[in-house]
C-alpha cells in the first residue's frame, strides 16, 4: 500500500503548519488582558479553541505518520494498526455551527478552515484503512 502522493502530502502538511501558526497567534493575541467577558462567553471560546487545537493535533499526527511511511520508518499497515481512525474523534468531526454565533470572527474562520481540513484528511484516512482491510 502506497502512502498519500507526495505533492498532496506536502500541500496538506504546509496548510496544517500555516493553520497551527495562525491558531497559535490567535490564542496568544486573545490571552491579553481585556474587558471582562461573561464567564459563559469565555467558556465557549475556550471550548471552541480546544476543538481547533484537537483538530490540528489529530491532522498533524496523521501527517507525521504518513511522513514516517514515506521515509520507510514504518509500514502503512503498522500506522493503521497503531492509530485511531480520524473519523472516531467526535469532537473534531462536529462542525459546531450552532455554537459559533457570537464567537469572534477570527476564531469562527479558523474553526471553519480546520473543520474542512480535518474532514478532508479523515476521508483520506478512511480510504487508506479500507484499502488495507
Helices and strands as residue ranges (DSSP letters): H 6-30, H 39-70, H 76-82, G 86-88, H 90-93, G 97-99, H 105-132
